Amino acid sequence: MRWGDDGFSAVLLGGYLGMLTLLWGAMIAGVGHWHRRNALPAAAARPLPRLSICVPARDEAHQIAACVRAALAQDHADIEVIVVDDGSTDGTGDVARAVAPDDARLRVVRNVPPPPGWAGKPWACQRAAAEAAGAHLLFVDADVELGPEAARRAATVLLDRRLGVMSLFGTWRLESFWERVAIPVIGWFIRGATDVGAVNTPGRPEAFANGQFLLFDRATYEAIGGHGAVRGEVLEDVRIARAAKQRGHALGLYAAPDLFRVRLYRSLGEILRGYGKNLYEGMDRRPLLALGALLFLFIGSVAPWIFLAIVVARPSALLTGLDPVGFWVAWIALVCALPVLFRWRVERVDGRGGWYAWSHPLGNLVLGAVLLRAVFAVETTWKGRRFHDGKAAG
């Protein structure tokens, strides 16, 4: 058997298609298992200390009101909400104050510009913590809407598991076409690349956190120096979780799609820029890892569709001598369909209808574009602030 023989071609193509069939079959079967294994555990009700919900916000007037209303609607008995207006030019602070002007639990603080070496978000979070009186500090982004039980359930698990830090994966609020196409693909790429079991195991070096929902025991937060430990980082959530774990504090990461939802980005441009500043940084800026991810996307998701288009247009181009031709065409079509079925499973588990499963190949192209853009973009800008190689650049 040598290169060019029909038998050799059959072995190559069959091996490739067989590998992808097994891979995607395992991933489809694993979606529900991932959720069950990593779900936020139950914990018995107990008295809870004061919890401070800290919201750093920069030019978030279009969504800060929903965030603040949801934060104030918590069924936790003792909360306060601190919004740090991080140099907004769109009236974010005024919108936040107008939500509940007579509610003593809400405070809106106008922040000063970050000192040299500080990125804007860590500085705003540090300011919020300084203003907070809670024994627990819950940092949420301004695009997050908490469910009524979120703070109470999270704080109960934090105490029950004796954690110093806890973070949750919620669910996405998707409205525009590109949000529906790309964000579940990129979000599940990040989740799939995270070894949640290792993150939750003391003594293991793996650490991860989702800055959309990041809960600290105050003693842990202060012991690591707060956000000062990650003052210049664009990926401050992952870095602060790593700092806490390296100092021996227990870390918990769980899936809780029922506890909060977030609307991350509203357009294709925002998706490319927003994920672009974080995704490669989350790979510790390792080019070989990024190249491996790109190869996986191409070989596993894009190439089968290219093959299918070729064989449908001209079967002899790829399948000369491979009989029966219909069998090979059907197998290639199956391999194209499996990622779409995986996406449908993801959508259903996340509580959506699954109608956008067809767009999975397109979403993978967006993910590839995000990765390529991030690898070659040494300097990035987000909300008017510059970062160089993932660090604040003034």
N, C-alpha and C positions, 0 to 999 in steps of 0.2 A: 504494500500500500504506500503510494507516494503522492506528493503534491500534484493536483490536477486529476487524479483518479476519481471516478464517481464515488467509489466506496469511501475514500478519504474525505471527500466533500460532505458525504452523508454523516460521517462521524463528527466532523467539525460543526456542521449546522445542528445536528441532533444534540451534541454536547452543549452548545450555546443555548438552544431552546429549552433543553431539559434543565439546565442550571437556572434559567430565569423562571421556568414553571415552578420549580421547587422553591425558589426564593420568594416569589410573589405569593405562592400558596401559603407559605409559612407566615408571611407578613399579614395576609388576610386573616388567617386563623388567630394571629397574635394580637389583633387590635383590641378585642374585648378583654382578653387576658391582661393586657397592659393596663387597662382602666381598672379592672378588679384588683390587680396586684398593687397598684400605686394609689388607690383611692384614699382620701383622707379618712383615717380610722375613727371609729366611734369612741366617745369618752363620756364617762358619767358626769352629770351636772355637779358643779361645785361653785362656791363663792369665788368671784373673780375680782382682782384689783382693778383700779382705774386703767383704762386703755386710751391712749392718745392716737388718733388717726391723723397722720401727717401727710399733707398733699403738696408737693412741690409743683408749681404751675407757672409756665411761661407762655404767654400768648395763647391762652386756652379759653377765651371768652365764649367760644361756640359750644363748649362742652363742660365747663366747670360747674355750672348750676346742677346738672344731673348728677355729677360726682358728689357734690356737697349734700344734696338732698338725700341721696342713698346713704351717705355716711351718717347723717343725722338720724336716719330711720332705723338704725341698728337696734336689735332687741337686747343688746348688752346693757346691763343696768347702769354702768358708770363709764361714760365715754366723754371725750372732748374731740373737737375737730379743729385742726390748725392748718390753714392754707397759707403757704408762703408764696407771695406774688413775686416771682423771680424776674424783675425788670420788664414786665409786660408793657406793651404799647397799645394794647387793644381793649383796655378796661377790664382785664380779668379779675382784679381785686374787687372792683365795684360790683361786678356780676355776682361774685361769690358772697359778698356782704349782703346783697339784696335777697338772697335765698331765705335767710332767717335773721333779719336785723335785730330781733329782740331775744334771740336764743343765746343765753350765756355760754352754751357749750361750744359755740363757734367763734373762732378768732381768725382774722385775716391780717397777715403781717407783710408789710412791704420790705423786701430784702434789699440789701446794698449789693453792689457789684462784687463778684468773687475776688478774693485776694490773688496775687500772682501764684500760679501753680495749681489753683483750684479750678475744676470744671464747674459749670453752673449748677447741675443737678445735685452733686454731692454737697456743694455749699448750701443750697436751699434745704436739703435734708438735714444738714447739721444745724442750721438755724431753727428748723422746726423742732428738732429734738431738744434744743436749748430752751425753747418756749414751752415744751410739753411738761405736764405734771404726772403723766401716767407711769405706772410700773411696767407696762407693756407699751411698746411703740410699734404701730402698724403704719408702714410707708406704702401708700398707693399712688399710682399715677393719676393725673387729672382726667384721663380718658377712661377710668375704671368706674363702673357702677356696681357697688356691693349689694349682694342680697341681704335681706334683713338679719339673717342668722350668721353672717360671715365672721364678724369680729368675735362673737361669743363662741362659736364652734372652734375657731382657730385657736383662740386663747385657752380654751379648755384642753385641747390636744397638746398645746405647748406645755402646759403644766403637767398633764397626765404623763407625757413622754419625757419630761424633764429636759426639754430642748432649750437651747439658748437662742436659736434662730429657726424660723420656719417660713417656707415659701410655698405658694400654691400655683398650679396651672388652672386657670379658669377656662372660659370659652370666649369666642370672638363674636362681636356684633358686626355682621357683614352686610353692606348695603349696595355698594357700587359693583359694577361688573368685575373690575380688576381685584377688588377685595375678595370676592367670592372665588375667583379663579386661583389667586396666588397665595393668600394668607394661610389657608389650611395646609397647603403643600409645604410652605416654609416653616410654619409652626410645628407640623409633625416631623419634619426633617430634624428640627432642633430637639424635639422630645425623643425621637428615635435614637438620636446620637448621644443622649444623656443616660448614663447608667444610674437610674434612680436608686436601685438597691445599694450600690456602692456609695452613693451620696449619703444615704441614710445609715451607713455602717460606721460607727466610731472607729478611728484608727486608719481608715482608708483615706487616701489623699484626695479622692474625687470630691469636688464641691460644685454646686450649681444653685442658682437662685433666680427667680423671676421677679424683676423689680416692680412689676404691676401689683404684687402683693407680697410684702416682705415684713414679717413680724419678728420683733426682738423682745426678749427679756431685757429690761433696761440695764441690769448689771452686766450682762454680756456685751451689750452695745457700748457701754462706757469702758469696759475692760479692754476692748480692742481699739479704743480711740474713736469710736463712732465712724462717721463717714470721712473723718480725717485720715483714716487708714487707706482710703482709696481716693484721695482728694482730686487727683488729676485724671482719673480714669473715665473713659467714655462707657466702658462696660462695668459700671460701678457695682451692679447687683451681684454678678458672678464673683467679682473680685472681693467684695466684702464677705460673702459666704465663705470664700476660700480663706480669707484672713481669720475668720472666726474658727473655722475647723482646724486650721494649723495651730491655733492657740488652745486646742483641746475642748472647744465648746461643741455640744451636740447639735447637729443640723438635721432638719426634717424637710423633705420635699414631697408634695403629694398632689394628686389630681382632684380637683373639686369644681367641675364645670357648673355645678348648681349654685356656687357661692358668689361668683362675680363674672361679669362680662366686660369686655374691653373693645373699643373701636380704635384700632391702632393707626391706620392710614386710610386715606380716602381716595387716592389716585395712584396710577402706576408710578408716577414720578416720586411720590412720597414713599411707596413701597421700596423702590430701588434705593432711595437715599436713606430711609430709616433703617431698613435691614442691612443696608450696605455698611453702615457705621458700626454695626454690632457683630454680624455673622462671622467675618474673618477674624475679628478680635476674639470671638469665642473659641476659635481654633488656635488661639495663642499665636496668631500670625504665622502659622507653619505652612509654607507653600506646598509641600508634598501632601499634606492632609487636604488642602483645598483642591489640589490636582486630583487626588483620589476621589473626592466627592464629585467633582465634575465628570470624571470617567464613569463613576457609578451611575450618574444621571443619564449620561449619553448611552452607555451600554445597556442599562437596565430599562430605560424608559423611552428614549428618543430613537435609538437605532432600530428597534423592532418596527416602528411605524414607517421608517424609511424603507426597510426591507419590504414591508407589506405594500407600500405604494409602488415599489419597483416591480414586484412579482404580479401585482394586479395589472399594471400597465404592460409589462412584457415578461411573462413567466420565464422565458428562456434565459433572461439576463442573469438569474441567480440559480435556477433550478434545472439547468441542462443535465440530463442524465439521471436526475433524482426522481424515481418513480415510487408510488404514484404522485404526480404533481399536486393533485387535490389535497392529499394528506399533508404535504409540507405547507401549502398555503393555509390550510385550516389551523395547523399548529402555530404558524406565525401570527395568524389572527387571534388565536387564543392568548398568546403571550402579550399581544397588544391589549387585549381585553382585561387581563388580570390586574394591571395597575389601576384601571378604571373601577374595577370591582373593589379593590383596596380603598380607593378614594370614597366610594359609596359607603363602605363600612365605616370609615372615619367620620364621614358626615352624619351617619345615623347614630353612631356612638356619641358624637358631640351634640346631638339633639336637633340636627337640621334635616331637611328633606332628602338630600342626596341628589338634587336635580343637576348640580354642577359637577358631578363625577366625570362627565364627558370631557371636562376641561383639564383633566389631570396632566396630559402631555403639555398643554400650553402653560400650566402652572410650573411644570418642571423647567421649561425654557426660561421663565421669569426667575426661578431660583438660580439657574445657571448664570443668567445675566447679573444677578445680585452678587454672586460669588466672584465672577470675573471683574466686575466693577470694584468690588472691595479689595481684591488682591492688588490691583494696579493703582488704586487711589490712595496714595500715601497721605494726602491731606484731604480731610472732609470738613464740611460745614453743616451744622444742624442748629436751626433757630438762631442764626446769626452768630454762632460761636464756632471757632475753628479747633480742629483736632489734628494732630500730626502723629501718625503711627499709634492711634488709639489714646493719645495723651492730650490734655488741654494745651492749646498753643496760644492762649491769650485772646 
